[in-house]
Amino acid sequence: MPYAAITYSVKPGHEDEIAEIFEKFRRVDSPVLTDEAGESVGELLGTAVFIKDDLMVRVIHYSGDFAAIGRHMAAQKGVHLLEQKLAPYLAEQRDTGNVDGFQHYFRNATMRCVSQLSRDTYAPAEPA
């Protein structure tokens, strides 16, 4: 199952305020990801948010089509409420008020994955 990481540039010194916003965040209405036709194309398996100084990272554990995550999140009312509450703490403002703007930010903020190891891909190291 793959992971993705999304970055946020935030104003330093507001870690506690940002943590409080995420503590009150409620899950999306469904973890099932669908395509434009409404067919299931994946699932959100879990998320975690990390913050240090001026960088916040959201790690997403998912199955299926990564592009569907941005589309799914953009349609969630709770996500838009979270975005509004985060806005004062962002170092760079962004337009996430509509699906296209949200998906644009989501694509551009995704970090390059250089390694993913899981139980499914475990193989013992060769002896030295």
Beta strands, then each sheet from edge to edge (+ up, - down):
strand 1: 3-9
strand 2: 32-34
strand 3: 40-52
strand 4: 55-64
sheet 1: 1+ 4- 3+ 2-
end
